[in-house]
């Protein structure tokens, strides 16, 4: 891995971490609004936690899919350019 590639990979990792941090706050606000109608405080909390878990799982799955696609594109790019240099 070249230095330039390592820097890009590190930047991408930090960007993903920052995005997930911001999105988890959105998930919390969304789930708080969705569970406001529950009258039992324990049920409200359970509903909120379940909602947040589902939102975070969906975001994680989306991120895994994007990363897999990105890795495949990077591999294809590297294979093509490494083949061209030999």
Buried (B, 14 or more C-beta within 10 A) or exposed (E): EEEEEEEEEEEEEEEEEEEBEEBBEEBBEBBEEEBEEBEEEEEBEEBBEEBBEEBBEEBEEEBEEEEEEEEEEEEEEEEEEEEEEE
